[in-house]
Amino acid sequence: GTTGSDHSLYAFYPNGTRKWRYISDGGVWATPAITEDGTIIFPTWDSYGTVHAVYPNGVVKWTYRDDYETQSLSSPAIGSDGTIYFGSDDYPNYNIYAINANGTLRWKYSTEYITNGAPAIGSDGTIYIGSSDHHLYAMNPNGTVRWRFDAGSYIKGAATIISDGTIYVPAFNGY
């Protein structure tokens, strides 16, 4: 479980008792992602922002902070190779990030505005993420843009891919 106001990530047993509490450096607003080995990945939102990787026992594994702000409301997605993808709200440096499984930067791509929807990853490894700059980005795993689509309005929600490969993304213009 998460809560933004006390800067904490909580783990609970199925019976409702608290297992542990991890106190971070900022508000926790995004849904955490879990890697294959059980590591919990989540970004925080404060004046700088940090991405945290926490072992299943609540102990920090690593943290990542860019030279600029990496504050994020974007829930991360984990690629098949362990790469962590997420968007950022870090004015004036709006980025899509790819972080290696060890907490180092793989690449970042600058968008024109906030990117806080959760990314979706296609079966071929393409990363799909919407931005408030009105675009749905299809990113190659190496950080280059495969294509982008102008939705004509803010995209703030998560991208979703169904079994036939169709990508859905919500836009503020009602489409």
Beta strands, then each sheet from edge to edge (+ up, - down):
strand 1: 2-3
strand 2: 8-12
strand 3: 18-23
strand 4: 33-34
strand 5: 40-43
strand 6: 51-54
strand 7: 60-64
strand 8: 77-78
strand 9: 84-87
strand 10: 95-99
strand 11: 105-110
strand 12: 120-121
strand 13: 127-130
strand 14: 135-139
strand 15: 145-150
strand 16: 160-161
strand 17: 167-168
sheet 1: 1+ 2- 3+
sheet 2: 4+ 5- 6+ 7-
sheet 3: 8+ 9- 10+ 11-
sheet 4: 12+ 13- 14+ 15-
sheet 5: 16+ 17-
end
